[in-house]
Amino acid sequence: MTTQTRIRSEITGTVWKILARPGDTLQAEDILMVLESMKMEIPVLAPEAGRLVELCVAEGAPVRDGQELALFEEASA
């Protein structure tokens, strides 16, 4: 059984760069995307090993605190 996790923004800012694409297999703490807020770059990390299922934002898009950024599926054990 796989578990899906909704990854949410912890800040209000802008999607500066997307580094992972749906279908990509990632390791824990791989960078999915980078958000920018007040000239600071904040990486959004994979919570654990698994696969990126869906992106809910695009580069350049504004995001708010708590907004869903991506859907992540944890690797089966």
C-alpha positions as CSV (number, residue, x, y, z in Angstrom):
1,M,0.0,0.0,0.0
2,T,1.3,3.4,-0.9
3,T,0.8,6.6,1.1
4,Q,0.3,9.9,-0.5
5,T,1.3,13.2,1.1
6,R,0.2,16.7,0.2
7,I,3.2,19.0,0.4
8,R,2.2,22.5,1.5
9,S,4.0,25.8,1.5
10,E,5.3,27.0,4.8
11,I,5.7,30.6,3.6
12,T,4.0,33.2,1.5
13,G,6.2,33.9,-1.6
14,T,6.8,32.9,-5.2
15,V,7.8,29.6,-6.9
16,W,11.3,30.5,-8.0
17,K,12.4,27.2,-9.6
18,I,10.9,23.8,-10.0
19,L,13.5,21.0,-10.0
20,A,11.4,17.8,-10.0
21,R,8.7,16.7,-12.4
22,P,5.8,14.4,-12.0
23,G,6.9,10.8,-12.3
24,D,10.4,11.5,-10.9
25,T,11.7,9.1,-8.2
26,L,13.3,11.0,-5.4
27,Q,15.2,10.3,-2.2
28,A,14.4,11.8,1.2
29,E,15.3,15.5,1.3
30,D,15.8,15.8,-2.5
31,I,14.7,19.3,-3.5
32,L,11.4,19.5,-5.3
33,M,11.3,23.2,-5.8
34,V,12.6,26.5,-4.5
35,L,10.4,29.2,-3.1
36,E,11.5,32.9,-2.9
37,S,10.3,35.2,-0.2
38,M,11.8,38.6,0.7
39,K,14.9,37.8,-1.4
40,M,15.5,34.5,0.5
41,E,15.4,31.1,-1.3
42,I,13.6,28.3,0.6
43,P,13.9,24.8,-0.7
44,V,10.9,22.4,-0.5
45,L,12.1,18.9,0.2
46,A,10.8,15.4,-0.5
47,P,9.6,14.1,2.9
48,E,11.1,10.7,2.3
49,A,11.9,8.4,-0.6
50,G,9.2,8.1,-3.2
51,R,7.7,9.5,-6.4
52,L,6.4,13.0,-7.3
53,V,2.8,12.4,-8.5
54,E,1.6,15.9,-9.3
55,L,2.7,19.6,-9.2
56,C,0.0,22.0,-8.1
57,V,2.0,25.2,-9.0
58,A,4.1,26.6,-11.8
59,E,7.3,28.6,-11.8
60,G,6.7,32.2,-11.1
61,A,3.4,31.6,-9.4
62,P,2.6,33.3,-6.1
63,V,2.0,31.0,-3.2
64,R,0.5,31.5,0.3
65,D,1.3,29.9,3.6
66,G,-0.4,26.5,3.7
67,Q,-1.1,26.3,-0.1
68,E,-0.7,22.8,-1.6
69,L,2.4,22.6,-3.8
70,A,2.6,19.0,-4.8
71,L,1.3,15.5,-4.3
72,F,4.0,13.0,-3.2
73,E,3.7,9.2,-3.0
74,E,6.0,7.4,-0.5
75,A,8.0,4.4,-1.8
76,S,6.6,1.0,-0.8
77,A,8.6,-0.9,1.7
